[in-house]
Amino acid sequence: MTHTSRLEISRSAYRKNIRFIRNQIGSSPIISAVIKGNAYGHGIENIVPIAEEAGIRHFSAFSTDEARRVKNSSRKGSQIMIMGMLHTEDLPWIIENEISFYCFEFDRLKQAIQQAKVMNKVARIHIEVETGFHRTGFEWQEKEALAKLLLNNAEHIQLSGLCTHFAGAESIANYLRVKKQIEQYHTFKNWFVENEINFASYHTACSAASLSFPETIMDMVRIGIVQYGFWPSQETYMSKFPELAAGKKNPLKRLISWKSSIMSIKEVAMGQFVGYGTTYMAPRKMKIALVPIGYCHGFSRMLSNLGRVLINGKRVPVVGNVTMNSISIDVTDLKGVQKGDEVVIIGKQKSNEITVASFSETTQQVNYELLTRLPSDIPRQIVY
């Protein structure tokens, strides 16, 4: 069955990005590939094998369902860590499959210990501490009760990690807040060590932190957006790599390209309106191509009369409103355009390129949001 569009995922681009990350963090830290949000829209089942080919052996999921997908896709016995949601009924499967998971409250920790006792197995846990993000994590005043629980149940748990998450390491506006978080994390770490509680790994860095705050690079880094070829923010790469502002080659390579084809072509007389409503009136006799992707596919309605696509290597505009299943494109000035011609929504065609950032700037979405909104039913095809 043929879909109205397809996403191409580049294996070679992924390898290049992992090499770049490794050069930035050094040879020692484990790279944990973050695959939440359907691997940032790229597809978990696509990314896990590609990542393992590139040497990745650790994956970070948000929830149990994502962890299951990683487990089913892995061919190398990679480690899996759940950073967010899990239900009590998930714990037997998690513990049985030696999947590690965050504990950031007593309720989850106690349930994990109880389940480990029942199964006569070890629960692999990462203790998340509150350092200033104020979302999840054990508070400073809870440390004594936490330590007592960990020490009294040492035979039922493996202390796989001590972790935290930073509140916006991608922006200089958060510099002081992140610095205070780093300090608070080390205060926690030192207290645990003084009380003879040691963890197998210490990890705090996400993509942005690993680039902007190298002191956060510890035993493991949790790399999300950068592995897919995107900077956490323009600020991150402009401050870290100012030479890029001078036109130097971007060391990151986008994995994803989005392509469709022309569904139909028709002529519109001058003065006629195109599509729903009256948002676009033809200023001349026009040739309009219909492309079968719309806001249900992740092409935002905010791109009405603003978006651009590539056809025959030329950048051409969206005219009229983006609808649920289609967009209208002005191809009046294109020669030889015909039904079935390739349409590039994201990616390169001849000498031109449309980036994810070009959507973000127009729709006020960040890269993360646009990527994760790409429907999972759009076919993903692995290319070299």
KOLTINU-27932 format. One record per atom (N, C-alpha, C): x, y, z. Coordinates in steps of 0.2 Angstrom, whole numbers, plus 5000, padded with zeros to 4 digits. Layout:
BEGIN
XYZ/...
END
This chain:
BEGIN
500449945000/500050005000/500450065000/500350114996/500750174995/500450234999/500850265003/500650315007/500650385003/500350435006/500450505002/501050535003/501450515008/502150545008/502650495012/503250505012/503750455016/504250495019/504550465024/505150495027/505750455026/506250485024/506850445023/507350465029/507650415032/508150415037/508850395035/509250435036/509950425034/510450395039/510650335037/511050295041/511750325042/512050345037/512750375037/512750445041/512150485040/512150545044/512150535051/511750475054/511750455061/512550445063/512850405059/513550385061/513950445062/513950495057/514250555058/514150595064/513450595066/513350635072/513550605078/513550535078/513850505084/514650515085/514950515079/515650535079/515750605082/515350645080/515450715082/515350725090/514750685092/514650685099/515250655103/515550605100/516050565104/516650615104/516750655099/517350695099/517250755104/516650775106/516450825110/516550795118/516350735119/516250715126/516850675128/517250645123/517850605125/517650535124/518150495125/518050415124/517750385130/517750405136/517550365142/516750365143/516350425143/515650425144/515250375140/514750345143/514250305139/513850355135/513650345129/513150385126/512450345126/512050375130/511350345130/510950385125/510650345120/510250375114/509550385117/509350445117/508650465120/508150455114/507650405115/507250385109/506550405111/506450445116/505750465118/505350505112/504750505112/504350545106/504450505100/504450435100/504550395094/505250415091/505750415095/506450435093/506350505089/506050555093/506050625090/505750625083/505250575082/504850575076/505150525070/505750505072/506150465067/505950385067/505650365072/505350295073/505850255077/505650235083/506050195087/506350135083/505950095080/506150035076/506650045071/506650115068/507150125064/507850145067/507750185072/508350215075/508750165079/508450115083/508850075087/509350035083/509149995077/509649965074/510250005071/510050065068/510550115066/511050135071/510750145077/511150165083/511650115085/511350055085/511749995087/512349985082/512149995076/512749995070/513250045072/513050095074/513550155076/513850145083/513750095086/514050075092/513750095099/513050115098/512650135104/512450075107/512550065114/512250005118/511850025124/511650095124/511150115129/510650165126/510050145128/509450195126/509050215132/508850275131/508450315136/507750315133/507250285137/506550295135/506150335140/505550365138/505150405143/504750355147/504450305144/503950265147/504050185145/503650145148/503750075147/503550055140/503050085137/502950065130/503450075126/503850135127/504450145122/504950095124/505050075130/505650025132/505449965129/504849945128/504649875125/504849885118/504749935115/504949945107/505649945106/506049975111/506749965110/506949895111/506749865116/506849795118/506749745112/506149755108/505949715103/506449735096/506749795096/507049815090/507849805091/508049795097/508749785099/509049715096/509649715093/509949655091/510549645095/510749685099/511449685102/511349685110/510749675113/510649665120/510849735123/510649785120/510849855123/510449865130/510749905134/510449925140/509849975139/509349975143/508750015142/508650055149/508450115148/508350155155/507650195153/507250185158/506550225158/506650285162/506550345160/506650405163/506050435166/505450415163/504850445165/504250395168/503750385164/503150355167/503250275166/503050245172/502950175172/502350155177/501950105176/501450085180/501650025185/501350025191/501549965195/501549905192/501049895188/500949825184/501549815179/501949865177/502449865173/503049835176/503149835183/503749825186/503949755185/503549705185/503849635184/504149625178/503949655172/504249645166/504849685166/504849745169/505449785169/506049755173/505849725178/506349695183/506649635179/506149595177/506349525173/506849545168/506749595164/507149615158/507749655160/507849665166/508449705168/508449775165/507949805165/507849875163/507949915169/508349965168/508450015174/507850075173/507750105178/507250155178/507350205184/507150265182/507150325187/506750315193/506950325199/506550335205/506650405208/506050445208/506050515210/505650525215/505250475218/504850485224/504850415228/504650415234/504650355238/504150305236/503550325233/503050275231/503350235226/503650255221/503950215216/504450165219/504950195223/505450165225/505250105230/504750115234/504550065238/504150005234/503850025229/503449975225/504049935221/504549965219/505049935216/505449885220/505549905226/505849855231/505449795233/504749815234/504349755235/504249705230/504249735223/504149685218/504849645217/505449675218/506049645218/506049585223/505849595229/505749545234/505349485232/504749505229/504249455227/504649405222/504949435217/505249405212/505949375213/506249395219/506949375221/507449395216/507349455214/507749485209/507949555211/508449585207/508649655209/508349705204/508049755207/507849815203/508349865202/508449875196/509049925194/508749995193/508950035198/508650105199/509150155198/508950215196/509250275195/508950325200/509250355205/508950395209/509050465206/508450495205/508450565202/508350615208/508750665209/508750715214/508550785211/508150815216/507950885214/508450935215/508650965209/509251015210/508951085208/508351095206/508151165204/507651165198/507551105195/507051095189/506351105191/506251075197/505551075201/505051035196/505250975194/504750935191/504750865194/505250835194/505350765198/506050765201/506050725206/506650715210/506650725217/507050685221/507050685228/507250755231/506950775236/507150845239/507750835244/508050885245/508650885249/508450855256/507850885259/507650865265/507450795266/507350755260/507150685260/507750635260/508350665260/508950625259/509050575264/508950595271/509050545276/508550485276/507950495274/507450445274/507650405268/507850435262/508050395256/508650355257/509150375261/509750345262/509550275266/509150285271/508950235275/508650175271/508150195267/507750145263/508250115258/508750145255/509250115251/509650065254/509950085260/510350045264/510049985267/509449995269/509049935272/508849885267/508849905260/508549855255/509149845250/509749855252/510349845247/510349785243/510049725246/510049665242/509549655237/509049705237/508549705232/508549755226/509049795227/509149855222/509849855220/509949885214/510549895211/510549975210/511050015213/511050085212/511450095205/511050095200/511350105193/511550175192/511250225195/511450295193/511150345198/511450405199/511250465202/511150515197/510550545196/510450585190/510050645192/510050695188/509650755188/509550775181/509150825180/508950855173/509050935174/509350965169/509451035169/508851075166/508751135169/508151175167/508351225161/508451195156/508651245150/509351255149/509751205148/510451215147/510651245140/510051245136/510151275129/510151345128/510051385134/509951455133/510351485139/510751545137/511151585141/510751615146/510051625145/509651655150/509551615156/509751545156/509651505161/510351485164/510851525163/511551505165/511651495172/511351545176/511451545183/511051495186/510451485184/510051425186/510351355185/510651345179/510951285178/511651275182/511951325183/512551325187/512451305195/511851335197/511651315204/511451245204/511151225199/510951155199/511551105199/512051125195/512651085195/512951075202/512951135205/513251145212/512751095217/512151105216/511651065221/511750985219/511850965213/511950895212/512550875215/513150905215/513750885218/513650885226/513250925228/513150925236/512750865237/512250845233/511950775234/512450715234/512850725228/513350665227/513750655233/514050715235/514550715241/514250685247/513650705248/513250675254/513150605254/512950575248/512850505248/513550465249/514050495246/514750465246/514950465253/514850515257/515050525264/514650475268/514050455266/513650405269/513650335267/514250325263/514350255260/513850235255/513550275252/513050255246/513350275240/513550225236/513950245230/513450215224/513550245218/513150225212/513550205207/513350165203/513750135197/513850185192/513450235191/513650295187/513250355189/513550415187/513350475188/513250515182/512650535181/512450565174/511950625175/512150675172/511650735172/511550775165/512050755160/512050795154/511550775149/511250815146/510850805140/511250835134/510950845128/511350865122/511550935124/511150985126/511351055127/511851055132/511751025138/512251025144/512951005142/512950945138/513550915136/513950965131/513651005128/513951055123/514151115127/513751145131/513751205134/514051205141/514051155144/514251145151/514651085152/515251075149/515651015149/515750985156/515751025161/515850995168/515250945170/514750945166/514150905167/514250835164/514750825160/514950765157/515250715162/514950665164/515150615169/515250545166/514950495169/514950435167/514550415161/513950455160/513550445154/513250515152/513050515146/512750575143/512150555140/511550585141/510950565138/510850615132/510950585126/510950625120/510350625116/509950675115/509350675112/509350705105/509250765104/509150805098/509750805094/510350805097/510950815093/511050745089/510950685091/511050625087/510650625081/510050665081/509650665075/509850725070/510450755072/510650805067/510450875068/510150895074/509950965076/510250985082/510351055082/510651085088/510051095093/510151095099/509651105104/509351175104/509751225101/509551295100/510051325096/509851375092/510351415088/510851445093/510651465099/511151495103/511651445105/511551375106/511951325107/512551325102/512351315096/512951305091/513251375090/512951435090/513251495089/513751515094/513651495100/514151505106/514651455106/514451395104/514951335105/515451335099/515151355093/515451355086/515351415083/515651475085/515551535082/515751535074/516251495073/516451495066/515851475061/515351435063/514751425059/514451485057/514451535060/514151605058/514551625052/515151605051/515551635045/515451585039/514951545040/514851505034/515151435034/515551415039/515851355040/515351295040/515551235038/515151175037/514851155044/514251145044/513851115050/514151045051/514351035057/514650965058/514050915059/513450935061/512850895062/512550885055/512250825054/511950805048/511250785049/510750815047/510050795048/509950725045/509550685049/509450615047/508850615042/508350655043/507650655041/507550695034/507250665030/506950705024/506250675023/505850725021/505150715020/504950725013/504650675009/504550685002/503750665001/503550694996/502850674993/502850684985/502350684982/502250694975/501650734973/501650764967/501050804965/500550754963/499950774966/499350734965/498950754959/498950814958/498550844952/498750914951/498650934944/498851004942/498151034939/498051094940/497551134937/497651204936/497351244931/497451314930/496851354934/497051404936/496651454940/496651524937/496051554935/496051614932/496251674937/496551724934/496651784938/496051804942/496051824948/495451844952/495151794955/495251734954/494951674958/495251664964/494851634969/495151614975/495351544975/495951534979/496251464979/496051434986/495751374986/495551334992/495051364996/495051345002/494551365007/494551445008/493951475009/493951545011/494251595005/494451645008/494651705003/495351725005/495851685008/496451705010/496951715004/496851684998/497251694993/496851704986/496951764983/496651774976/497251774971/497151734966/497651734960/497751794957/498351824958/498551884955/498651884947/498651824944/498751814937/498451744936/498451724929/498251664927/498851614930/498651564934/499051524938/499051444937/499551414938/499551344938/499651314945/499151274947/499151254954/499251184955/499751154959/499851084960/499551064967/499251014967/498950994974/499450934976/499650944983/500150894986/499750864992/499750794992/499250764997/499550755004/499850815007/499950815014/499650875017/499450875023/499150935026/499250935034/498850965037/499050975045/498950905048/498550855046/498550795049/499150755048/499650775044/500250745043/500850785046/500650835050/501150875053/501350935049/501050955044/501251015040/500751065043/500951115047/500551155051/500151205047/499551215049/499051255046/499351335046/499851345051/500151405051/500551425045/500651375041/501051385035/500651405029/499951415030/499551435025/499851505022/499951505015/500151565012/500851585014/501251535018/501851555020/502351495019/502151435018/502551375018/502951375011/503451335010/503851325004/503951255003/503951224997/504251154996/504651164990/505051104988/505451104982/505151054977/505051084971/504851044965/505351054960/505651004957/506151014951/506751054953/506851054960/507451094962/507351164964/506651184963/506551254964/506051264970/506151314974/505751334980/505151364977/504551334979/503951364977/503451364983/502951414983/502551434989/501951394989/501751384995/501051364997/500551424996/500051414993/499551464992/498851444994/498551484998/497951465001/498051425008/497451405011/497551375017/497751305017/498251285021/498351215022/497751175025/497551125022/496951085024/497251025027/496750985030/496850925033/497350875029/497150865023/497550815019/497950845013/497950915012/498250935006/498451005006/498951025002/499151095001/499151104994/499051174992/499051194985/499751234984/500051224979/500751244977/500751284971/501051344971/501051384965/501651364960/501451324955/501951304950/501951334943/501651394943/501551434937/502251444933/502751454937/503451474933/503851414932/503651354934/504051294933/503851264926/504451244923/504351214916/504351144917/503851114913/503851034913/503551004919/503251044923/503051004929/502450964928/502350904931/501850864929/501650814935/501050784935/500750744940/501350694941/501450674948/501850624950/502550644951/502750714950/503350744951/503550744959/504150724961/504350724968/504250794971/504050794977/503950854981/504350844987/504850894989/505250884995/504950935000/504750915005/504450955011/505050975016/505450925017/506050935021/506650895017/507150935016/507750895013/507950935007/508450905003/508750934997/508450904991/508450944986/508350934979/508750974975/509150944971/509650974967/510051024971/510051084970/510551134974/510151164980/509551154980/509151194986/508951144991/508851174997/508651135003/508151165007/507651135010/507251155015/507351125022/507551155027/507651135033/507051125038/507151085043/506651085048/506651155052/507151195052/507151255055/506751305051/506751295045/506351345041/505551335043/505351275045/504651275047/504651305054/505151295058/505051315065/505051395065/505451425061/505451495061/504751525059/504451495055/503751515052/503151495057/503251435060/502651415064/502751425071/503351455073/503451465080/503551395084/503651345081/503751275084/504551265085/504751235090/505451215090/505551155086/506151135085/506251075081/505951015084/506051005091/505750955095/505050945093/504650995093/503950995093/503750965086/504050995081/503850985074/504050905072/504650885074/504850815073/504350765076/504250775083/503850725086/503050725084/502850785081/502150785078/502150745071/502650725068/502550685062/502250625064/501650605061/501250545062/501650485061/501550435066/501950375066/501750335060/501150345057/500950305051/501250325044/501650385044/502050395038/502650345038/502650315032/503250265031/503850295032/504350265036/505050285037/505450235033/505850265029/506350215024/507050235026/507450185027/508150195029/508550195022/508950255022/509350265016/510050265018/510550265014/511250265016/511350345018/
END
